[in-house]
Amino acid sequence: MAPSPTIAMAPPAQSKSHRRPPYPAEGKEEEVLKKRNEELERELKRSLEREEKMKQELQRTSARLRVAEEAEERLCFQLGELEAEAVEQARAYRDRVFSLMDQLSAAQKLLQASSISLPSSQ
């Protein structure tokens, strides 16, 4: 009789509870990954702290900007009032000058009418 063909079979799978210990290289790799993970977590924490500080700085800067803008508005309002007052004073001064010129002209006409001559300023 001829020999019958044989089929190779894998050994039965072991459950996780009967798992063999990791190879030494696997333990080192796992330790390196744990350290790297811890380092990344510390870096993330520092980054989040920096972000929080920057948010607070942004809020303070925003508050200062609002104060500066309000001050600018008040100054612009005051400047507008001063400009209006200056225009009003200039008009009053001009009116006063014209009034004095009219009075002087009238006085000169009276003097000329009464034949009193004034010395010339020329």
Salt bridges, closest charged atoms under 4 A:
GLU30 OE2 - LYS34 NZ 3.95
GLU39 OE2 - ARG36 NH1 3.00
GLU51 OE2 - LYS55 NZ 3.81
GLU57 OE1 - ARG60 NH2 2.68
GLU57 OE2 - ARG64 NH2 3.95
ASP95 OD1 - ARG94 NH1 3.95
